[in-house]
């Protein structure tokens, strides 16, 4: 499925998904990078060494979810925008999904946006909890989306309502 339409299949996602036990302990990064390309900025950005060393620059990133604290330093360093932080402990019925975002205009805190899945389909609504931006993030903003917990592993982008 990935090679035909760019959308990872469940078996692709199973290779990179944190365990349910790890998700229950707080924020954790998930690298949805499915191509072998010469890239390793995420590895160099992780101070906790949760992104395992690459034996070859073309390797896909592998996250040791037990070492990851979900700080998000790797999100803005990934040129493919393929790393997300999931926090299923955010609320009783809600989860937090931190998404790298390089478009303008930026949404505002409190905005309600359309939550979008990997295939670009709207799957619900999300509330913008926070927007991080600045020089330290290399021009990549990090948008914190509050989503229904059952959508935390689906939502990977958003549309500003009324936008194109």
C-alpha positions in Angstrom: 0.0 0.0 0.0 2.8 2.4 0.9 4.5 2.1 -2.5 1.3 2.6 -4.4 -0.3 5.6 -2.5 2.1 6.7 0.1 -0.1 5.6 3.0 1.5 3.1 5.4 -0.3 -0.2 5.9 -1.1 -1.5 9.4 1.9 -3.8 9.2 4.2 -0.8 8.4 2.8 1.1 11.4 3.2 -1.9 13.7 7.0 -1.8 13.1 7.3 1.7 14.5 4.4 2.0 17.0 5.1 2.2 20.7 3.6 -0.5 22.8 0.3 0.0 24.6 2.2 -0.2 27.9 4.6 2.6 26.8 1.8 4.8 25.5 0.1 4.5 28.9 3.2 6.0 30.6 3.2 9.4 28.9 4.5 11.2 25.8 6.6 9.3 23.3 7.9 9.9 19.8 6.9 7.8 16.8 9.0 7.9 13.6 6.8 7.2 10.6 9.8 7.2 8.2 9.4 4.3 5.8 12.1 5.0 3.2 15.8 4.3 3.3 17.2 7.7 2.4 20.5 9.4 3.5 19.2 11.3 6.5 20.0 11.3 10.2 19.3 14.7 11.9 16.8 13.1 14.3 19.5 10.9 15.7 21.8 13.9 16.4 19.0 15.9 18.0 18.1 13.3 20.7 19.9 14.0 23.9 18.5 10.9 25.6 19.9 8.6 22.8 16.4 7.2 22.3 17.0 7.2 18.5 19.3 4.3 18.0 22.6 4.8 16.1 22.5 4.3 12.4 24.9 1.7 11.0 24.4 3.3 7.6 23.2 6.9 6.8 20.4 5.4 4.7 18.9 3.4 7.6 15.4 4.3 8.8 15.3 5.8 12.3 14.6 3.3 15.1 13.3 4.8 18.4 13.9 3.0 21.7 10.5 4.0 23.2 11.7 3.1 26.7 14.3 5.8 26.5 12.1 8.4 24.8 10.5 11.0 27.1 8.5 12.7 24.3 10.4 15.9 24.5 9.9 16.5 20.7 13.4 17.7 19.9 13.5 15.3 16.9 10.2 16.7 15.4 11.6 19.9 14.1 14.8 18.3 13.0 13.2 15.8 10.7 13.2 17.2 7.1 10.5 14.7 6.1 8.1 15.8 8.9 7.8 12.1 9.7 8.1 12.1 13.5 5.2 12.8 15.9 4.8 12.8 19.7 1.8 11.0 21.1 0.6 11.5 24.7 -2.4 9.3 25.5 -2.1 10.3 29.2 -3.2 13.9 28.4 -6.7 13.5 29.6 -9.3 10.9 30.4 -10.9 10.9 27.0 -8.4 13.0 25.0 -4.8 12.6 23.8 -2.2 15.1 22.7 -0.6 14.7 19.3 2.4 17.0 18.5 2.7 17.6 14.8 5.5 19.3 12.8 4.0 22.1 10.7 5.7 24.3 8.0 2.8 26.2 6.5 1.4 29.7 7.0 -0.7 30.9 8.5 -0.1 29.1 11.8 -3.2 28.2 13.7 -3.8 29.9 17.0 -4.1 28.4 20.5 -7.7 27.4 21.1 -8.5 27.1 17.4 -10.7 24.1 16.4 -9.3 22.5 13.2 -10.1 19.5 11.1 -8.1 16.5 12.2 -6.7 14.6 9.2 -5.3 11.1 8.9 -2.4 9.8 6.9 -4.5 9.5 3.7 -5.5 13.2 4.0 -9.1 12.4 5.0 -10.8 14.4 7.7 -11.5 12.1 10.7 -12.8 14.6 13.2 -12.0 17.8 15.0 -9.0 18.8 17.1 -8.3 21.7 19.4 -4.9 23.5 19.1 -3.5 23.5 22.7 -0.2 25.2 21.8 1.9 26.3 18.9 5.7 26.3 19.3 7.8 28.2 16.8 11.0 30.1 16.7 14.6 30.0 15.5 15.5 27.1 17.7 13.0 25.0 15.8 14.7 25.6 12.4 11.6 27.1 10.9 9.4 24.2 11.8 6.5 24.9 14.1 5.2 22.2 16.4 1.4 22.2 16.8 0.0 20.5 19.8 -3.4 19.0 18.9 -5.9 17.7 21.5 -7.8 14.9 19.8 -10.2 12.2 21.0 -8.0 9.4 22.5 -9.3 6.9 19.9 -7.9 9.1 17.1 -4.4 9.6 18.6 -2.8 7.0 16.4 -4.7 8.2 13.3 -4.4 12.0 13.3 -1.2 13.1 11.5 -2.1 16.5 10.1 -4.9 19.1 10.2 -6.7 21.7 8.1 -7.5 25.2 9.3 -11.3 25.5 9.0 -12.3 27.8 6.2 -8.9 27.3 4.5 -8.2 25.5 1.3 
